[in-house]
Amino acid sequence: MASLTYANIETRCANSLRIPTTNSTEMTKLAAVINEVYRDIAMKYDWEFLDKRTIINTVADITAGTISVTNNSTAATYSSAPTPSTAQRVLIVDGNTIDPGAAYRISAHTAGATAATLDAAYTGATSATAGYTVYGDSYDLPADCGHVKHIRRAGYKRPMEKIGPPEMEALKGWDLSEGSPQVYAVYDFDTTGDPTTQRQLVIHPYPDEIYRMEVHYRQALNTELTGSTRSFIPDDFAQLLVWGTLGVGYPIFLSDIERGTYFQTLFNDRLLLLNARTREKEGPPSIVPAPGYRMSRRVSPARVNLGTYFGRLPYEPW
């Protein structure tokens, strides 16, 4: 059973269903069933074999020079051209007394150019030499990211806290603090409203420096199984795809519900075993402190000792 490729699985299913492998029409139908079963398996549980990680570094803020902005206009001009493109970053203009705290998304800017375009008309007073800060608070997630499981940062005991999009938007509406990321939300796309582009990881506070974020996520099945490709399912459970396909295929191709039920039972039993194996690898459940308890506190190496972890009662301060 080791190293079964898609072609191996397809041939086994075709032989069991008495479909000639030379019949391209029927083989196309069979390929669709195999891939549907594969996707169904992937969605049934948070499988460890779909775990993946990536590194996303934040970008440092930009404050060089001044910026020229005009009330009710989307045009903005840097006095000192930023080296990177600031498109999709957030612009906050100092001294905006008309619409204090307003954060503008830069919709267009070319690296090394002074001209920029805001996502909507500027709502503050016109100024040719306004102080400003540009932050990068949203980042592309990998194209195969199906679900972010947690994000690890250096110097903190707990991973970043996940919050919902409405909570994040409310937070952005009044909190202009900057520093190491503490919370995150996943919503919108690289091209807003276009689900064919990458999902966005939105963080807060606004990062003022380059911070490392190790993102652990469950990968999505973005491609179909074909030819010599192998599924992500472990080798000793690859038979799942055969039995699952036969459980669906016998009623469809041969109108044989009895055999379909038989293979569906085999499929369900093996799936339960895979689930148990995954839970075993996850380890026993643990008690997690409520959100907010000892969170977002950077640990200084000089202060860490056994007392740091075991010498305090829950109500005692740091």
PyMOL commands that set and color helices and strands:
alter all, ss='L'
color gray80, all
select helices_A, chain A and resi 6-16+24-44+48-50+165-174+235-237+239-253+257-282+301-303+306-310
alter helices_A, ss='H'
color red, helices_A
select strands_A, chain A and resi 51-57+67-69+75-78+90-93+104-109+115-118+127-130+132-135+138-140+145-152+161-162+183-189+199-204+212-219
alter strands_A, ss='S'
color yellow, strands_A
deselect
rebuild
show_as cartoon
